Amino acid sequence: MSDLQVLKQKIIQLTKEYSRQAHASFLPANEPNRQPWKPGNPIPYAGRVFTEDEVAAAVDSTLDFWLTLGKEGEAFQKELADFLGVRRSLLVNSGSSANLIAISALSSHKLPDVRRIKPGSEVITVAAGFPTTVAPIVQLGAVPVFIDADPITGNARSDQLELAYSPGKTKAVIMAHALGNPFDLATTLIFCQKYDLWLIEDNCDALGCSYSMPRELAESLGFTENSPGLNEGPDRVVRWTGTWGDISTQSFYPPHHLTMGEGGAVNIVRDEKLKMIAESFRDWGRDCWCSSGVDNTCNKRFSWQLGELPNGYDHKYSYSHIGYNLKPLDPQAAIGRVQLKRLPEFIKARKHNWEVLRIGLMAHEDVFEFTLPTHATEWNPKAGLSWDDTGCRTNCSWFGFMIRVKPKAKFNRTNLAEMLDTHSIGNRMFFGGNLIRQPAFVQLRKDRPNSLRQVGALTGSDDIMNNTLFLGTYPGLTASMLQAEIEVIRDFVSAKENV
């Protein structure tokens, strides 16, 4: 071992020791060395969960000082694609950028003209959610068509898809799996297949969720294989969310299922051509697909003739799209690789924490409406979930625990949120609520009246906007933190209802 290697090893060892002393409060909740939570301390709704291994990986990569996306990024992209069972995963610098790249890719001139998203094309989405699921549609000059959301699942009302369709105009559907609850993929896929539409799954809040359906239905939609590690028997096909559509997106911001600080990914499910297009939009719009620091993988770098460029113009400086630069850094990918190994335990923790909150608050079903997984009809602490007659099932890796305050309660959602805030208990609205009520979209309608379209009155999305909030389910929540949340809410409800 060289002197430099010995020095680097010492730095990594000291880094781990530093992290053990400085970051004990960020360990997973079940780690024995986790710094105990004390009553009265804040309870975040989400946050970073990591050990000294992530810190050491970041320092190790930084010491190499490659910085821009390199070997760590290449490795993470492969490992994420392998976990999901998709053709390719491309790292980007945020989940919002992932949605921008996904929508942009479907506007490419390299796709069949009849399927391209162009200015004036329509893209169906859901009104309740996060704005950057929708913003790229507007940014490309297309028209978002909003369908309503179901307050019980938080997801799109799939029965409105047909009402949203415009022959010759509709090109795609993009929807998020709300708070880690998969949307009705079966109905959506049948609709997209019927009209030859693209489906983008915004999987940013749902990494580790799965959706299953009877094999006969799955095969009619073109799916014959389970995702890696999933199996519900020979008569069913079960796959991770993010692997049913044409493209899916991920976010690795700290509240999400794994983190690299900032960061995200675009997953190409089947069509390798979409990978090259998405990569072009991510990397300045260039036609070249060589990795950073690598030249001439096509073996004809000076033999291309594109556009009106002279024959032999350097392929590394030939641009086939009006693109961006949305790559993350290699040290971030190094962190993500360690986080990806923790994903199974993180998924398990999120499911467990949701169940603890659900059981702990079940006595207040008279004033609270709780989320049900899509296709579920009832939840029982002993019997579990009952399902509808579609034969489809969802398995949720919850991003949050959504509570809807019923009209009969003697308090409203804002009263509840203010009380939780007073006790330093992290809570959030369901992101942007009904997005068409947001000032940006109100102004958009004023400036360009035909820039968006809605189906019906969107009363479910208004209900979500007015009456719901969510608590955290992230893997850093300890048993004592969850119990404290439950007790505070119980005391609040009792005080309000017994006045």
C-alpha positions in Angstrom: 0.0 0.0 0.0 1.4 3.4 -1.0 1.9 6.3 1.4 -1.0 8.1 -0.2 -3.3 5.1 0.2 -2.3 4.8 3.9 -3.0 8.5 4.4 -6.4 8.2 2.7 -7.3 5.2 4.8 -6.5 7.2 8.0 -8.6 10.1 6.8 -11.6 7.7 6.2 -11.2 6.2 9.6 -11.1 9.6 11.2 -14.1 10.6 9.1 -16.1 7.7 10.5 -15.1 8.5 14.0 -16.1 12.1 13.6 -19.5 11.1 12.1 -20.1 8.7 15.0 -19.7 11.5 17.4 -21.3 14.3 15.4 -24.2 12.6 13.7 -25.7 10.2 16.2 -29.1 11.9 16.0 -29.3 11.1 12.3 -29.0 7.3 12.6 -31.9 5.0 11.7 -34.3 4.8 14.6 -33.4 1.1 15.4 -29.7 1.8 15.6 -28.4 1.1 19.2 -26.1 4.2 19.1 -28.9 6.5 18.0 -29.0 9.6 20.2 -32.2 9.3 22.3 -35.0 11.7 21.6 -36.1 13.7 24.6 -39.7 14.8 25.3 -40.1 18.4 24.2 -37.5 18.2 21.4 -38.8 18.7 17.8 -40.1 15.7 15.9 -39.4 16.4 12.2 -41.8 15.1 9.5 -38.8 13.9 7.5 -35.0 14.3 7.3 -31.7 12.7 6.5 -31.1 9.2 7.9 -27.6 8.0 7.6 -24.5 6.5 9.3 -20.8 7.1 9.2 -20.7 4.9 6.0 -22.4 7.6 3.9 -20.1 10.3 5.3 -17.1 8.2 4.6 -18.3 7.5 1.0 -18.7 11.2 0.3 -15.3 12.1 1.7 -13.6 9.2 -0.2 -15.1 10.3 -3.4 -14.3 14.0 -2.7 -10.6 13.1 -2.0 -10.5 11.6 -5.6 -11.7 15.0 -6.6 -13.3 13.9 -9.9 -16.4 15.9 -8.7 -18.6 15.8 -11.8 -20.6 12.7 -12.5 -18.1 9.8 -12.9 -17.5 6.2 -11.7 -19.8 6.6 -8.7 -22.6 8.0 -10.8 -22.2 5.2 -13.3 -22.3 2.6 -10.6 -25.3 4.1 -8.9 -27.3 4.3 -12.1 -26.7 0.6 -12.7 -27.5 -0.4 -9.2 -30.8 1.6 -9.2 -31.8 0.2 -12.5 -31.0 -3.3 -11.3 -33.0 -2.8 -8.1 -36.1 -1.6 -10.1 -35.6 -4.0 -13.0 -35.6 -1.2 -15.7 -33.5 -0.8 -18.7 -31.7 2.4 -17.6 -31.6 5.0 -14.8 -30.1 8.4 -15.4 -29.0 10.6 -12.5 -30.1 14.2 -12.4 -29.8 17.0 -9.9 -33.3 16.8 -8.4 -36.7 15.1 -8.8 -38.0 18.3 -10.4 -35.3 18.1 -13.0 -36.2 14.4 -13.5 -39.8 15.4 -14.4 -38.5 18.2 -16.7 -36.2 15.7 -18.5 -39.0 13.1 -18.7 -41.4 15.5 -20.4 -38.7 17.0 -22.6 -37.7 13.6 -23.8 -41.2 13.0 -25.2 -41.0 16.2 -27.2 -37.9 14.9 -29.2 -37.9 15.0 -33.0 -36.4 11.6 -32.8 -39.7 10.1 -31.8 -42.6 9.4 -34.2 -44.2 12.7 -35.0 -47.7 11.6 -34.1 -46.6 10.8 -30.5 -44.4 13.9 -29.8 -45.4 16.4 -27.2 -45.5 19.7 -29.1 -46.6 23.2 -28.2 -50.4 22.9 -27.8 -50.3 19.2 -27.1 -52.2 18.1 -24.0 -50.9 16.1 -21.1 -53.3 14.7 -18.5 -52.3 15.1 -14.9 -53.9 15.4 -11.4 -54.9 18.6 -9.8 -53.7 17.8 -6.2 -50.0 17.4 -5.8 -46.6 19.0 -6.2 -46.1 21.8 -8.8 -43.1 20.4 -10.5 -45.0 17.4 -11.7 -47.0 19.8 -13.8 -44.6 22.7 -14.5 -42.6 21.0 -17.3 -45.8 20.6 -19.3 -46.3 24.4 -19.2 -42.6 25.1 -19.7 -42.6 23.1 -23.0 -45.7 25.0 -24.2 -48.0 22.0 -23.8 -51.4 22.1 -22.0 -51.9 20.3 -18.6 -55.4 18.8 -18.3 -56.3 18.4 -14.7 -58.4 15.6 -13.4 -59.6 15.4 -9.8 -58.1 13.6 -6.8 -59.8 11.2 -4.4 -59.4 12.5 -0.8 -59.3 8.9 0.5 -56.2 7.8 -1.5 -54.8 11.2 -2.5 -54.5 9.9 -6.1 -56.1 10.8 -9.4 -59.7 9.8 -10.1 -59.0 7.4 -12.9 -62.6 7.3 -13.9 -62.1 10.9 -15.3 -59.3 9.9 -17.8 -61.8 9.4 -20.7 -63.3 12.8 -20.0 -59.9 14.4 -20.2 -59.0 12.9 -23.5 -58.8 15.0 -26.7 -58.4 13.1 -29.9 -55.2 14.2 -31.7 -54.2 16.5 -28.8 -53.6 14.2 -25.9 -50.1 12.7 -26.0 -49.3 11.6 -22.4 -50.3 11.1 -18.8 -48.1 12.1 -15.9 -49.2 11.4 -12.3 -47.5 11.0 -9.0 -48.0 8.1 -6.6 -49.4 10.2 -3.8 -47.4 10.0 -0.5 -46.2 6.5 -1.4 -49.7 5.3 -2.4 -49.7 3.9 -5.9 -52.3 5.3 -8.2 -54.7 3.1 -10.2 -52.1 1.8 -12.6 -54.3 -0.8 -14.2 -57.0 1.6 -15.3 -54.4 4.2 -16.4 -52.4 1.6 -18.4 -55.5 0.4 -20.2 -56.4 4.0 -21.1 -52.9 4.7 -22.3 -52.8 1.5 -24.4 -56.2 2.3 -25.9 -55.0 5.7 -27.2 -51.3 5.0 -27.7 -50.2 7.5 -25.0 -47.0 7.8 -23.0 -47.2 7.2 -19.3 -44.8 8.9 -16.9 -44.9 7.8 -13.3 -43.7 10.5 -10.9 -42.3 8.0 -8.4 -40.5 10.6 -6.3 -42.6 9.8 -3.1 -42.9 6.1 -3.8 -39.6 4.3 -4.2 -40.2 0.8 -2.8 -44.0 0.7 -3.4 -45.3 -2.1 -5.5 -48.5 -2.8 -7.5 -49.8 -6.2 -8.5 -52.6 -7.4 -10.8 -53.9 -10.8 -12.1 -51.5 -12.2 -14.6 -54.0 -12.3 -17.4 -54.6 -8.6 -17.1 -50.9 -7.8 -16.8 -50.0 -9.8 -19.9 -52.7 -8.1 -21.9 -50.9 -4.8 -21.0 -47.5 -6.3 -22.0 -46.1 -7.3 -18.6 -45.0 -10.9 -18.0 -42.3 -10.6 -15.4 -42.2 -9.6 -11.7 -39.7 -6.9 -10.6 -36.5 -8.3 -9.0 -37.2 -9.6 -5.5 -41.0 -9.5 -5.8 -43.3 -12.5 -6.1 -47.0 -13.1 -5.4 -47.4 -16.5 -7.0 -47.8 -17.7 -10.6 -51.2 -16.2 -11.1 -50.1 -12.6 -10.4 -47.6 -10.1 -11.7 -46.1 -7.7 -9.1 -43.8 -4.8 -10.0 -42.3 -1.8 -8.3 -44.0 1.5 -9.0 -41.8 3.3 -11.5 -41.6 0.2 -13.7 -45.1 0.2 -15.3 -45.0 3.3 -17.4 -42.6 4.3 -20.2 -40.6 6.6 -18.0 -40.5 7.2 -14.3 -38.8 9.8 -12.0 -37.2 9.7 -8.6 -36.2 12.4 -6.0 -33.3 12.0 -3.6 -33.9 15.1 -1.6 -33.5 14.5 2.2 -37.2 13.7 3.0 -37.4 11.0 0.4 -36.9 7.3 0.5 -33.1 7.6 0.1 -31.0 10.7 -0.2 -27.9 12.2 -1.7 -28.7 15.7 -0.6 -30.0 17.1 -3.8 -30.5 14.6 -6.7 -33.0 12.6 -8.7 -33.2 10.0 -11.5 -35.1 9.3 -14.7 -35.8 5.6 -15.2 -36.2 4.3 -18.7 -38.4 1.2 -18.3 -38.2 -0.5 -21.7 -37.2 1.6 -24.7 -33.5 2.1 -24.9 -34.0 4.9 -27.4 -35.6 7.0 -24.7 -32.4 6.7 -22.6 -30.3 8.4 -25.3 -32.9 11.1 -25.8 -33.3 11.8 -22.0 -29.5 11.8 -21.6 -29.2 14.3 -24.4 -31.6 16.7 -22.7 -29.8 16.2 -19.4 -26.3 16.8 -21.0 -26.7 20.2 -22.7 -28.7 18.7 -25.6 -25.7 17.1 -27.2 -26.0 14.2 -29.6 -22.9 12.5 -28.1 -23.4 9.9 -25.4 -19.8 9.6 -24.2 -19.5 9.8 -20.4 -17.6 12.8 -18.9 -13.9 12.3 -19.5 -14.4 9.7 -22.2 -14.1 10.2 -25.9 -15.1 8.5 -29.2 -17.2 5.6 -27.9 -19.0 5.6 -31.2 -15.7 5.2 -33.1 -16.7 7.9 -35.5 -16.3 11.1 -33.6 -15.2 13.0 -36.6 -17.4 11.2 -39.2 -20.9 12.5 -38.3 -22.9 15.0 -40.3 -25.8 16.5 -38.4 -28.1 19.5 -39.1 -26.2 22.0 -41.2 -22.9 21.4 -39.6 -19.9 20.5 -41.8 -19.2 16.8 -42.3 -16.9 15.5 -39.5 -17.8 18.2 -37.0 -16.8 17.0 -33.5 -19.6 14.8 -32.3 -19.0 15.9 -28.7 -20.1 19.4 -29.8 -23.1 18.5 -31.9 -26.4 19.3 -30.3 -29.6 17.6 -31.4 -31.9 19.1 -28.7 -32.4 22.4 -26.9 -31.1 20.9 -23.6 -29.9 21.6 -20.1 -27.1 20.7 -17.7 -28.8 18.8 -14.9 -26.2 16.3 -13.7 -25.4 15.9 -10.0 -21.9 15.4 -8.6 -20.0 12.1 -8.1 -19.7 12.5 -4.3 -23.5 12.7 -4.2 -23.8 9.4 -6.1 -21.3 7.8 -3.6 -23.7 8.7 -0.8 -26.6 7.4 -2.8 -24.9 4.0 -3.4 -24.7 3.5 0.4 -28.3 4.7 0.9 -29.5 2.3 -1.8 -28.2 -0.6 0.3 -30.4 0.6 3.2 -33.5 0.9 1.1 -35.1 -2.4 2.1 -34.9 -1.5 5.8 -36.1 2.0 5.1 -39.1 0.7 3.3 -39.9 -1.6 6.2 -39.6 1.3 8.7 -42.0 3.5 6.7 -44.6 0.8 6.6 -44.2 0.1 10.3 -44.4 3.8 11.3 -47.6 4.3 9.2 -49.2 1.3 11.0 -48.2 2.6 14.4 -49.8 6.0 13.7 -52.9 4.4 12.2 -53.4 2.1 15.2 -52.6 4.8 17.7 -55.2 7.2 16.2 -57.9 4.7 15.3 -60.1 5.8 18.3 -60.6 9.1 16.6 -62.1 7.8 13.3 -65.2 9.9 14.2 -63.3 13.1 13.4 -60.5 11.9 11.2 -60.6 10.2 7.8 -57.4 8.2 7.2 -55.9 7.3 3.8 -56.6 3.9 2.3 -54.2 2.2 -0.1 -55.5 2.3 -3.7 -57.9 -0.6 -4.3 -58.4 -1.2 -0.6 -61.9 -0.8 0.8 -61.3 -1.2 4.5 -58.5 -1.4 7.0 -58.7 -3.4 10.2 -55.8 -3.7 12.8 -56.4 -7.5 13.1 -57.7 -8.6 9.7 -55.6 -6.1 7.7 -56.8 -4.7 4.4 -59.9 -5.7 2.4 -59.7 -5.2 -1.4 -62.1 -4.2 -4.2 -63.1 -6.7 -7.0 -60.5 -5.5 -9.6 -58.0 -8.1 -8.5 -55.4 -5.3 -8.2 -53.4 -4.7 -5.0 -51.0 -2.0 -3.7 -48.2 -2.3 -1.2 -47.3 1.1 0.1 -43.9 2.4 1.1 -45.4 5.5 2.8 -43.9 8.9 2.4 -46.4 10.3 4.9 -49.4 9.6 7.1 -52.3 11.7 5.7 -55.1 12.9 8.0 -58.3 14.4 6.8 -60.4 16.4 9.3 -64.0 15.5 8.9 -66.7 18.2 8.7 -68.3 17.1 11.9 -65.1 17.8 14.0 -65.2 20.8 16.3 -61.8 21.9 14.9 -60.4 22.3 11.4 -57.2 21.3 9.7 -55.5 24.6 10.4 -56.3 24.3 14.1 -54.7 20.9 14.1 -51.6 22.1 12.1 -51.2 25.1 14.5 -51.3 22.8 17.5 -48.8 20.4 16.0 -46.5 23.3 15.2 -46.8 24.6 18.8 -45.5 21.2 20.0 -42.7 21.2 17.3 -44.3 18.2 15.6 -43.5 18.4 11.9 -46.4 18.3 9.5 -47.1 19.4 6.0 -50.0 20.2 3.7 -50.5 17.8 0.8 -47.9 19.8 -1.1 -49.6 22.4 -3.4 -53.2 21.3 -2.6 -55.3 22.0 -5.6 -52.7 23.4 -7.9 -55.0 25.5 -10.0 -55.7 27.6 -6.9 -51.9 28.4 -6.5 -51.0 32.0 -7.5 -48.7 30.8 -10.3 -51.5 28.9 -12.0 -54.1 31.7 -11.3 -51.7 34.1 -13.1 -51.1 31.6 -15.9 -54.9 31.5 -16.6 -55.0 35.3 -16.6 -52.1 35.6 -19.0 -53.0 32.7 -21.2 -56.6 31.6 -20.8 -56.1 28.4 -22.9 -52.9 27.4 -21.2 -54.6 24.7 -19.0 -57.8 22.8 -18.9 -59.7 21.1 -16.0 -62.2 18.3 -15.9 -65.2 19.1 -13.7 -65.1 21.2 -10.5 -62.1 19.4 -8.8 -64.0 19.2 -5.5 -61.9 16.3 -4.3 -58.7 18.3 -4.8 -60.3 21.3 -3.0 -61.2 18.9 -0.1 -57.6 17.8 0.1 -56.4 21.4 0.0 -58.8 22.5 2.8 -59.0 19.6 5.1 -55.8 17.4 5.1 -52.3 17.4 6.4 -49.7 14.7 6.8 -47.3 13.5 9.4 -43.9 11.8 8.8 -43.2 8.1 8.4 -39.5 8.4 7.8 -37.0 5.9 9.2 -35.6 8.3 11.8 -38.8 8.3 13.9 -38.3 6.3 17.1 -41.1 4.6 19.0 -41.0 7.4 21.6 -41.4 10.1 19.0 -44.3 8.3 17.4 -46.0 7.8 20.8 -45.5 11.4 21.6 -47.2 12.5 18.4 -50.1 10.1 19.1 -50.6 11.4 22.7 -50.5 15.1 21.6 -53.1 14.5 18.9 -55.3 12.4 21.3 -55.2 15.1 24.0 -56.0 17.8 21.4 -59.0 16.0 20.0 -60.3 15.2 23.5 -60.0 18.8 24.6 -61.8 20.1 21.5 -64.5 17.5 21.4 -65.4 17.6 25.1 -65.9 21.4 25.3 
